[in-house]
Amino acid sequence: MPNKLQKEVNQLYYGEGLSGVGFLLLWFGTALFKPETRVFLLSPATFFSVLNISLILLTGSYFWGIMKHHVDRRKKLVLTDHQTQRFRLLQIFIIVMIIISTIAILVTLPHSHDMWLLIALTYIFMWLEYINYFHIRLSYLTSREFKQLVIKRKLTASHLRRAIKNK
């Protein structure tokens, strides 16, 4: 019978992976089956942000898979040198994709009002996911964690950042 931590890590592992793949399928499926949306959904101004969001979610799933492996064996998470290097390379690639997304938005100016909303939503979501995984934990789900945030008035480093830093 899995304990609470195992359940949480399983949910994060499968949830992030399915979200990354599902987000891409929904985005490009909509563009495929609704031709009137293609101009918005396949525009370079949104295309690179959406790809990057999925990459970040899949990176998160990869991290939670490693965490799941350690939790199932009741061992403390310690990334190998190879895993740490892989996460650092993924972070660099994600930063390059953020730069490409920004350039794509600027190169394709001007945008309609509807397009600006879609660009803003995807671009902001991309940044929030990046920050959430590689820097500061943005989600405080339990009341205990939220109380800790209010009392300490200090943001918590993300699990991935702590794992990389402890290497």
Secondary structure by P-SEA (a helix, b strand, c coil): cccaaaaaaaaaaaaaaaaaaaaaaaaaaaaaacccccccccccccaaaaaaaaaaaaaaaaaaaaaaaaaaacccccccaaaaaaaaaaaaaaaaaaaaaaaaaaaaccccaaaaaaaaaaaaaaaaaaaaccccccccccaaaaaaaaaaccccccaaaaaaaac
